[in-house]
Amino acid sequence: MEKITLNNGVNIPSVGVGVFRVEDAQVAYETVKLALSVGYRHIDTAMIYGNEEAVGKAMKDSGIAREEIFLTTKLWNDDQRSGKVAEAIEASLKRLGTDYVDLYLVHWPVKETYKNVWKKMEEVYKSGKAKAIGVSNYQPHHLDDLLQIAEVIPAVDQIECYPYLSQEAVIAYCKGKGIYPEAWGPLGAGKTDILVNPIITGIATTHGKSAAQVILRWNLQRGVIVIPKSIHEARLVENLSVTDFTLTAKQMEEISKLDKNLRLGSHPDNFNF
Ligand SMILES: NC(=O)c1ccc[n+]([C@@H]2O[C@H](COP(=O)([O-])OP(=O)(O)OC[C@H]3O[C@@H](n4cnc5c(N)ncnc54)[C@H](OP(=O)(O)O)[C@@H]3O)[C@@H](O)[C@H]2O)c1
């Protein structure tokens, strides 16, 4: 499993499994247990996904030592608005059945609070309840504001990112500040034709790989962590098998050219939750 070192020295596996929209506790439990059994050591959840308990139980029942698993959860927007960050991480830890997470992310840049919430995230970091802290869905202008008051530089910015939304500007900005970009919805979240796009499938054929593997590889090769979600064993295995081939510079460019700024999720400057 390839690992990346974040700006505070913490190591994160470059491929993780996401569990968004896996609300059924049994399915979430089985998915995480399956993922761990086929080799995943990085799990991405969030308070709002409603499955932290199932994730924690699966981790425990897997028999794998806690310190071998990289666990991310996120601070939901209501907890930013109420200012109850310490309470929110405590509640997440309780549900997860652990005394720390590896990465705690501010889920969205809530307009009224994103400038102040970071100080409270730094307190979480100093308490040891999160080995690293970061943000999600932050645009460069949000990060510019945050960096003016930050003592701790965010380790990660988790953003929507797949070939139709290549996010080159945000990624370049993050890299310039030592913030590691992480892609959510890396396979297009089951909402686009990206997995049957002929450029992608053509490249996949030349490597004897699937379209999903090619687009995950594209992000990894440009220095972006990926957290694809699947509840199926064959796909979990497929999505993890992306470090044994290399896309050529031309193939990387062909994929990047597919960008059409097509956002499938909400815009970070305009969301209503
Ligand atoms: N920070 C944020 O605001 C934010 C927002 C959204 C998501 N996320 C995180 O990012 C993770 C991934 O994003 P996502 O779940 O939205 O979308 P995604 O990983 O891009 O796509 C998941 C979809 O692709 C299917 N799939 C998975 N592997 C496949 C393969 N090899 N071939 C074909 N289809 C495949 C899955 O179906 P099956 O499950 O049926 O296999 C599911 O329908 C989430 O689970 C969550 O942890 C974060």
The ligand as a Tripos MOL2 file, in Angstrom:
@<TRIPOS>MOLECULE
LIG
   48    52     1     0     0
SMALL
NO_CHARGES

@<TRIPOS>ATOM
      1 N1        -16.0930   15.8560    1.4980 N.am      1 LIG1
      2 C1        -17.2330   15.7980    0.8510 C.2       1 LIG1
      3 O1        -18.0040   16.7650    0.7800 O.2       1 LIG1
      4 C2        -17.6000   14.5210    0.1840 C.ar      1 LIG1
      5 C3        -18.7050   14.4800   -0.7010 C.ar      1 LIG1
      6 C4        -19.0200   13.2730   -1.3210 C.ar      1 LIG1
      7 C5        -18.2330   12.1530   -1.0760 C.ar      1 LIG1
      8 N2        -17.1980   12.2100   -0.1950 N.ar      1 LIG1
      9 C6        -16.3460   11.0090    0.1060 C.3       1 LIG1
     10 O2        -15.8180   10.5070   -1.1130 O.3       1 LIG1
     11 C7        -16.1620    9.1350   -1.2660 C.3       1 LIG1
     12 C8        -16.2790    8.7700   -2.7240 C.3       1 LIG1
     13 O3        -17.2200    9.5860   -3.3940 O.3       1 LIG1
     14 P1        -18.6450    9.0550   -3.8810 P.3       1 LIG1
     15 O4        -19.0290    7.9090   -3.0270 O.co2     1 LIG1
     16 O5        -19.5580   10.2040   -3.9280 O.co2     1 LIG1
     17 O6        -18.4310    8.6210   -5.3740 O.3       1 LIG1
     18 P2        -17.3940    7.7020   -6.2160 P.3       1 LIG1
     19 O7        -16.4680    6.9850   -5.3270 O.co2     1 LIG1
     20 O8        -16.8550    8.5490   -7.2940 O.co2     1 LIG1
     21 O9        -18.3760    6.6860   -6.9350 O.3       1 LIG1
     22 C9        -19.0970    5.7250   -6.2470 C.3       1 LIG1
     23 C10       -20.0200    5.0400   -7.2550 C.3       1 LIG1
     24 O10       -19.2680    4.3260   -8.2230 O.3       1 LIG1
     25 C11       -19.5810    2.9410   -8.1650 C.3       1 LIG1
     26 N3        -18.3020    2.2280   -8.3270 N.ar      1 LIG1
     27 C12       -17.3210    2.0670   -7.4230 C.ar      1 LIG1
     28 N4        -16.2790    1.4130   -7.9390 N.ar      1 LIG1
     29 C13       -16.5990    1.1220   -9.2250 C.ar      1 LIG1
     30 C14       -15.9250    0.4510  -10.2600 C.ar      1 LIG1
     31 N5        -14.7040   -0.0580  -10.0840 N.pl3     1 LIG1
     32 N6        -16.5460    0.3420  -11.4640 N.ar      1 LIG1
     33 C15       -17.7800    0.8840  -11.6450 C.ar      1 LIG1
     34 N7        -18.4720    1.5260  -10.6890 N.ar      1 LIG1
     35 C16       -17.8800    1.6500   -9.4770 C.ar      1 LIG1
     36 C17       -20.2310    2.7210   -6.8170 C.3       1 LIG1
     37 O11       -21.1760    1.6860   -6.8660 O.3       1 LIG1
     38 P3        -21.1960    0.4020   -5.8630 P.3       1 LIG1
     39 O12       -21.0450    0.9020   -4.4570 O.co2     1 LIG1
     40 O13       -22.5500   -0.1800   -6.1220 O.co2     1 LIG1
     41 O14       -20.0720   -0.4630   -6.2970 O.co2     1 LIG1
     42 C18       -20.9330    4.0630   -6.6020 C.3       1 LIG1
     43 O15       -22.1650    4.0960   -7.3090 O.3       1 LIG1
     44 C19       -17.4940    9.0450   -0.4920 C.3       1 LIG1
     45 O16       -17.8950    7.7310   -0.2290 O.3       1 LIG1
     46 C20       -17.1590    9.8710    0.7260 C.3       1 LIG1
     47 O17       -16.3730    9.1320    1.6460 O.3       1 LIG1
     48 C21       -16.8660   13.3720    0.4220 C.ar      1 LIG1
@<TRIPOS>BOND
     1     1     2 1
     2     2     3 2
     3     2     4 1
     4     4     5 ar
     5     4    48 ar
     6     5     6 ar
     7     6     7 ar
     8     7     8 ar
     9     8     9 1
    10     8    48 ar
    11     9    10 1
    12     9    46 1
    13    10    11 1
    14    11    12 1
    15    11    44 1
    16    12    13 1
    17    13    14 1
    18    14    15 2
    19    14    16 1
    20    14    17 1
    21    17    18 1
    22    18    19 2
    23    18    20 1
    24    18    21 1
    25    21    22 1
    26    22    23 1
    27    23    24 1
    28    23    42 1
    29    24    25 1
    30    25    26 1
    31    25    36 1
    32    26    27 ar
    33    26    35 ar
    34    27    28 ar
    35    28    29 ar
    36    29    30 ar
    37    29    35 ar
    38    30    31 1
    39    30    32 ar
    40    32    33 ar
    41    33    34 ar
    42    34    35 ar
    43    36    37 1
    44    36    42 1
    45    37    38 1
    46    38    39 2
    47    38    40 1
    48    38    41 1
    49    42    43 1
    50    44    45 1
    51    44    46 1
    52    46    47 1
@<TRIPOS>SUBSTRUCTURE
     1 LIG1         1 GROUP 0 **** ****
